[in-house]
């Protein structure tokens, strides 16, 4: 599927869209040991929340006044009273455990669901196989509005991995975003679109003392899900960052060549398990052990071949684009690709991941992580992908 252009008219933030509450501090994450499921962040402070319009906000206390109108009141006891009125019958806001989600549907029969926490895509069901989720979600994932969600499509920004003073993989995935616009598809060849935004706050400035605005678009087609992260540098000088769309793909069985990734042969990559640089000599990458590889300057198209178990074989194609628009021109950039599966031993050490769940997932993640992306003041960087599924 071709990537559709970004509608600049939806980019700029509307500051009165939401009433947001604040935490006394941001969480430092990384509690990965089995059995440690303690709250990683400090407690929500309702007094501070009255006076501090933080972008990092607990989803149980967010009210969004933008159409389709909805008002959500969550008590501190974690019981909810939900008052919802929607202008579009196919748009819904729901509570999943303790996190609100936005559900998108399409005239073709496809659907997607997105957490407001992290603007995190939770699920994607195609029109051709509506009962089967394209994305993997761990049954052990935290859903507490503090720790990151395990599965779906996390947004990694502004750091990849560990960095001093930041939560693992950055703060974007542990921030509650604002839902600013929903456009329902009117025909099968047009998308249903949800737009989410966040911007610099007192909390992000403590970690990263710059100004920025983020817009995240989720576009649902019949058999394609397109996501695009737009980074607007509103600072007075250049900013630099990592950005990654951390796709967790659901597979039937990752063992015995049940899933292969193609399109990376001949590329240089860093093997994070062995901690060495290598050249990829395989046409088809399969999985038989822990895999954590960062491929530099990956092609714009990657293919994931999935063998069906009591189901059809299928192909997931990931098309990626990365560019900066200056207003008069567009400067294209290469993107990297991360391929990851924790395998059995690593899975046993992860508190938010089942011991055997490695069998049913593989991550193929486009982004810029081998080096930081530099973005001049006033300009917008876009990282965009389209995930298309077809049965074989």
Secondary structure, 3 states (H helix, E strand, C coil): CCCCCCCHHHCCCCCCCEECCCECCCCCCCCCCCCCCCCCCCCECHHHHHHCCCCCCCHHHCEECCCCCEEEEECCCCCEEEEECCCCCCCEEEEECCEEEEEEECCCCCEEEEECECCEEEEEECCCCCCCECECECCCCCCCCCCCCCECEEEECCCCCCCCCCCCCCCHHHCECEEEEEECCCCCCCCEEEEEEEECCHHHHHHCCCCEEEEEEEEECCCEEEEEEEEEECCCCCEEEEEEEEEEEECCCCCCCCEEEECCCCCEEEECCCCEEEECCCCEECCCCCEEEEEEEECCEEEEEECCCCCCCEEEEEEEEEEEECCCCEEECCEEEEEEECHHHHHCCCCCCCCCHHHHEEEEEEEEEEEEEEECCCCEEEEEEEEEEEEC
